[in-house]
């Protein structure tokens, strides 16, 4: 059994991780850490776990585990590891953005590997530390990786993507209250969303030279290529993106490329029919649909932001790190209605 510890288990990503791991056939949850819920049953915070577990939240954490998941806020993972060095034998999967970028991957003499299996599966298998990708980043990268693999990304990429309210985290904010979010739609961080940085580095990994070497920050250089308009949707979970690029590929050639690229990846699927968000919510799947309009290729992608975009992908990475079938514990069914 894989002995698991979780730091920050009371939030959305921590809750999703618990839901998956409680029924994972190869996992024993050793501790679920939460400074604010010590002594409470897990189901007193994650109400849907009532009847599934009698585990309680703990203030303790230790290195007597095989893998440690960090489900903490951005900036807090690095602070935690700086203040609490973890035994070098323990594998770490960080769900924050602290170790995702090339310039920030070092820890205890090793490097965090960017944990997108469809890009770095072989490196993940031998990694000690994993930087789990962001939710928007996962969705958009999966939509573009096949093109990058053949050097077919053009100079300009146009992205419109809408996310559910859980993408903003559990702490209430002005734009997450039901009275504001319900029956509403808004754009935010247009052309400057932080996930552009990891997206551009991954695309540059496959298509050398994609990321401009010109002056400016990584975010500015990424934004010069990827025109990204994120939106807040009036639903709880999921990401739906509509991306288009100029290409000489026919629709048939595009489908052949995408189907070939994802043939060995069990969670990313290419659909000949139009897609919708409910096909993926509550699953670790990402479903892509392609259409050719004139010289433009439209790429639609639907992903659950809390599973494939966060905790499900973290478990997928754990499976790979421990030599398991990456689907173990993740054969989840969407809820169509």
LINSUL-V350997 format. One record per residue. N is the residue number from 0. OMEGA is omega as a letter, one per 20 degrees, with the letter a starting at -180 (none if undefined). NEAR is the number of other ideal C-beta (glycine too) atoms within 8 Angstrom. D_FIRST is the distance of its C-alpha to the first C-alpha in Angstrom with 2 decimals. Layout:
n = {N:N}
omega = {OMEGA:OMEGA}
near = {NEAR:NEAR}
d_first = {D_FIRST:D_FIRST}
This chain:
n = {0:1:2:3:4:5:6:7:8:9:10:11:12:13:14:15:16:17:18:19:20:21:22:23:24:25:26:27:28:29:30:31:32:33:34:35:36:37:38:39:40:41:42:43:44:45:46:47:48:49:50:51:52:53:54:55:56:57:58:59:60:61:62:63:64:65:66:67:68:69:70:71:72:73:74:75:76:77:78:79:80:81:82:83:84:85:86:87:88:89:90:91:92:93:94:95:96:97:98:99:100:101:102:103:104:105:106:107:108:109:110:111:112:113:114:115:116:117:118:119:120:121:122:123:124:125:126:127:128:129:130:131:132:133:134:135:136:137:138:139:140:141:142:143:144:145:146:147:148:149:150:151:152:153:154:155:156:157:158:159:160:161:162:163:164:165:166:167:168:169:170:171:172:173:174:175:176:177:178:179:180:181:182:183:184:185:186:187:188:189:190:191:192:193:194:195:196:197:198:199:200:201:202:203:204:205:206:207:208:209:210:211:212:213:214:215:216:217:218:219:220:221:222:223:224:225:226:227:228:229:230:231:232:233:234:235:236:237:238:239:240:241:242:243:244:245:246:247:248:249:250:251:252:253:254:255:256:257:258:259:260:261:262:263:264:265:266:267:268:269:270:271:272:273:274:275:276:277:278:279:280:281:282:283:284:285:286:287:288:289:290:291:292:293:294:295:296:297:298:299:300:301:302:303:304:305:306:307:308:309:310:311:312:313:314:315:316:317:318:319:320:321:322:323:324:325:326:327:328:329:330:331:332:333:334:335:336}
omega = {r:a:a:r:a:r:a:a:a:a:a:a:r:r:r:r:r:a:r:a:r:a:r:a:a:a:r:r:a:r:r:a:r:a:a:a:a:r:r:r:r:a:r:r:r:a:a:r:r:a:a:a:r:r:r:r:a:r:a:r:a:a:r:r:r:a:r:r:r:r:a:a:r:a:a:r:r:r:a:a:r:a:a:a:a:r:a:r:a:r:a:r:a:r:r:a:a:a:a:a:a:a:a:a:a:r:r:r:r:a:r:r:r:a:r:a:a:r:a:a:a:r:r:a:a:a:r:a:a:r:a:a:r:a:r:a:r:a:a:r:a:r:a:a:a:r:a:a:r:r:a:r:r:a:a:r:a:a:r:a:a:a:r:a:r:r:a:a:a:a:a:r:a:a:r:r:a:a:r:a:a:a:a:r:r:r:r:r:a:r:a:r:a:a:r:a:a:r:a:r:r:r:r:r:r:a:a:a:r:a:a:r:a:r:a:a:r:r:a:r:r:a:r:a:a:a:a:r:r:r:r:r:a:r:a:a:r:r:r:a:r:a:r:r:r:r:r:r:r:r:a:r:r:r:r:r:a:a:r:a:a:a:a:a:a:a:r:a:r:a:r:r:r:a:r:a:a:r:a:a:a:r:r:a:r:a:a:r:a:r:r:r:a:r:a:r:r:r:r:r:r:a:r:a:a:a:r:r:a:a:r:r:r:r:r:r:r:r:r:a:a:r:r:r:a:r:a:r:a:r:a:a:r:r:a:a:none}
near = {5:10:10:15:14:15:12:14:15:12:10:10:13:16:13:13:15:16:11:15:12:10:8:10:6:9:10:7:12:8:11:13:14:15:6:5:10:9:5:10:9:14:12:7:11:10:7:7:13:6:4:8:9:4:7:9:15:10:7:6:9:7:8:5:12:8:15:15:13:14:13:10:7:7:8:11:14:10:8:11:12:6:5:7:4:10:5:6:4:11:12:14:16:13:13:13:10:12:14:14:11:5:5:8:12:7:11:6:4:8:7:15:12:12:15:11:14:11:11:10:10:6:8:14:9:5:12:6:14:15:14:11:14:11:15:16:13:15:17:17:16:13:12:14:14:11:12:14:9:7:6:9:11:8:3:8:11:8:12:9:16:11:13:11:12:10:12:8:8:5:4:4:7:5:10:9:9:5:5:9:11:7:3:8:7:7:7:8:7:9:8:8:10:9:11:13:12:15:15:15:13:15:15:11:6:10:12:4:5:11:12:6:4:6:2:6:5:11:10:8:14:13:12:8:12:11:9:12:10:13:12:15:11:9:8:6:12:15:17:12:15:10:16:9:13:7:11:3:10:6:10:6:8:13:11:8:12:12:9:8:11:13:6:3:10:5:13:12:9:12:9:5:5:6:10:7:9:9:11:14:11:9:12:12:13:14:13:16:13:13:8:11:6:4:5:10:13:11:14:15:16:15:15:16:16:13:15:14:17:15:14:17:17:16:15:14:14:14:14:13:13:10:5:9:5:11:10:10:13:13:5:10:6:11:7:5:3}
d_first = {0.00:3.80:6.21:9.22:12.85:15.77:19.38:22.05:20.22:23.51:25.03:25.00:22.29:20.10:20.78:20.01:16.66:15.83:17.27:15.04:11.66:12.43:12.45:9.87:8.18:4.88:5.18:6.17:9.67:10.95:14.42:16.71:19.73:23.22:26.37:28.51:26.54:25.40:25.01:25.31:22.99:21.23:23.47:26.55:26.17:24.28:26.37:24.83:21.63:23.86:22.66:19.10:17.75:19.26:17.46:20.10:20.85:20.86:23.20:20.95:18.69:17.48:15.78:13.10:10.52:9.31:11.28:14.23:16.02:19.75:21.38:24.73:28.27:29.86:30.90:28.59:25.55:27.76:29.30:26.00:24.85:28.38:28.45:24.92:23.96:20.22:19.04:19.42:15.99:14.42:14.47:16.63:17.41:20.79:22.22:25.66:28.35:28.57:27.29:28.13:31.58:32.41:34.37:31.56:28.45:28.59:26.21:25.89:27.58:25.40:25.79:23.89:23.64:24.92:22.12:24.09:22.46:25.81:27.36:24.91:22.13:22.47:22.69:19.59:17.54:18.60:18.97:17.79:19.33:19.94:22.88:22.23:25.58:27.92:28.55:32.14:31.29:28.64:31.11:34.08:32.47:31.17:34.76:36.24:33.98:35.56:39.01:38.03:36.58:40.13:41.98:43.38:42.82:46.28:47.60:47.10:44.17:44.66:41.79:42.00:38.71:38.18:35.18:34.34:34.65:30.93:31.33:33.32:30.56:30.55:33.44:36.65:39.32:42.74:41.51:38.57:40.56:41.02:44.81:44.79:42.07:43.06:45.54:45.51:44.72:45.04:44.41:43.08:42.56:44.50:44.45:42.57:39.05:36.63:34.29:37.16:36.23:32.76:34.14:36.98:34.96:32.68:35.77:37.47:34.59:35.47:39.18:40.49:43.20:42.19:41.85:45.35:45.95:48.81:49.22:47.37:43.92:40.91:41.15:44.87:44.39:41.70:43.91:46.76:44.93:42.82:44.81:42.13:43.13:40.22:40.95:39.71:39.49:40.04:36.65:33.33:30.92:31.18:33.10:35.89:37.63:40.88:41.47:44.45:45.61:48.69:48.09:50.08:47.30:48.20:45.91:45.12:44.30:42.07:40.08:39.78:38.49:35.86:34.69:34.43:32.52:29.86:29.74:26.38:24.83:23.35:23.87:27.41:30.17:33.93:36.17:39.80:40.50:40.73:37.61:36.93:34.34:33.24:31.81:28.89:28.53:25.15:23.67:22.23:25.33:28.37:31.52:34.53:38.11:41.01:44.77:47.66:50.67:53.42:52.01:49.07:45.54:43.92:40.11:38.48:34.79:32.82:29.41:27.52:27.67:24.71:22.27:23.27:25.34:22.67:19.31:18.64:19.47:17.20:14.18:15.88:16.08:12.43:11.77:14.54:13.54:10.26:12.24:11.33:14.36:15.51:16.34:12.89:13.18:16.63:18.99:21.08:24.69:27.58:30.12:33.51:35.66}
